[in-house]
Amino acid sequence: MMLVSNGRTAPEIEAPMPRIPIVDAHEDLAYNASILGRDYSRSVVETRRLERGSSFIRERDNSMLGWPEYLIGNVRLVFSTLFVMPAAHANDITRKACYRDSDEARRLCLDQIAHYQSLVETHPDKFTLIRGTADLDGLLKAGQGPEDTPMPPVGLVLLMEGAESIQDPVELGDWWSRGLRMIGPAWQGNRYCGGTDEPGPLTRIGKELLKEMAAFNFVLDLSHMDEEAVLDSLDFYTGSVMASHSNAAALLPGYSGNRHLSKAVIRGLIERNGVIGVVPCNEFLLAGWRKNDGKQGVGLGHLIDHIDYICQLAGNAFHVGIGTDFDGGFGYESAPAEMDSIADLQKLAPMLAFRGYSTAEIEAVLGGNFIGLLKRSLPS
């Protein structure tokens, strides 16, 4: 077995021609299309050109995502969110995609499903929806072959971030039929459970939600849930579990919030055969980092520290992956120094090898672990 992390810091290494399939467990594609008009069939370069000088770039950073960059980086699957902002937290930019009640939340999330459907219908060579293992197997098989094999479409798996749009748990059959396969009950606190900066346990209706989710084997996403609710859920939920985009709280000295994962939660996810997507956001990698500090002070080595921490707790490399959250609330200016776009995730491969990880373990971290989760949870 592996797990000889040698503790050295790798110099910047240019990535080889990428062939390791990458899975990104968290991207807010439809949300950004709704509030910013971003078209992810374009390149990052084109999006940045079109948005140059826009006021929202100062707040949200330049884009990291685009189909040509998925192609270059061999990004094969993206867990694509249905996310809408509670009106109490909205600003001038996000107000057009915020909700005041569950009726508005539902309408906006249905609009986002329609966006994904339109995206795959308009660009079938670039994007495809993954509803079951037959879709997944076909996508992965299509990507096998020599180096010059054309890349198949990027597979999109629908993930709901914050479940306020589910007005009653009995509605889950309808959401399932529309292609939803993963649900994170909370963003901040709501009627289902406590969330980021708003602590609290799993509520009675929260338990009803999880019971109905288990009947379909929705993947339960624990990211953003308060720790008390997470520990409740790990005991209560019988289906598949993950944390799509969270880091290790232990590596952030002085951290006192509930957004990242304690050792107890990480151990609980490992025991339940879950997968944790670590986030390459500088603020989540280096305690006290702020955008004014500049991106040069944080590197991909900091991200590998979080990967390695989870692997050391597990005793193997099979419970960690990548969940970038790129373009969700941050982008280029707040990503590690080596990163210009999502294509640069391939730089992790030689850096992980430098830390002592085998090729099989690197493949697991960059995509295989989340692919395994999908194979265990998706219908046929």
Number of C-alpha atoms within 10 A of each C-alpha: 7 13 17 11 17 10 11 11 15 14 9 14 13 13 16 10 11 19 17 19 20 27 27 28 29 26 25 22 26 26 26 20 14 18 15 15 12 21 19 22 18 14 19 23 16 13 20 17 11 11 16 12 10 10 11 15 17 10 12 17 21 25 27 26 27 21 21 17 22 26 19 16 23 24 27 23 27 26 25 28 30 29 27 30 22 22 15 10 11 15 11 8 13 19 16 16 20 20 22 11 13 16 13 17 25 19 12 23 23 15 16 23 20 13 17 21 17 12 19 18 14 12 13 14 12 20 24 22 23 25 22 17 16 13 16 22 14 12 20 15 10 14 18 14 11 8 11 6 10 12 20 21 23 24 24 24 23 25 27 27 27 28 27 25 22 20 14 13 17 13 12 19 14 11 15 16 10 15 17 23 26 29 23 23 30 27 27 21 20 21 15 24 28 27 28 19 15 17 18 20 20 27 16 11 14 22 19 16 23 23 17 18 25 16 12 16 21 24 26 27 26 30 28 28 35 29 25 17 23 26 18 16 21 19 10 13 21 16 19 24 27 26 29 32 26 24 29 23 22 14 18 17 10 10 14 9 13 20 23 27 25 16 15 11 19 25 16 16 24 22 12 18 15 23 28 32 29 29 27 30 25 27 18 25 27 17 14 13 17 12 13 8 11 15 20 13 11 22 20 24 21 18 23 19 19 25 24 22 20 26 20 15 14 18 14 15 25 23 28 31 31 27 24 27 27 26 20 18 13 23 26 21 23 27 29 24 17 18 21 19 22 25 23 19 23 24 19 20 22 19 23 22 15 18 20 18 22 17 14 10 20 22 20 23 28 25 22 22 25 29 20 13 18 21 16 14 20 21 15 11
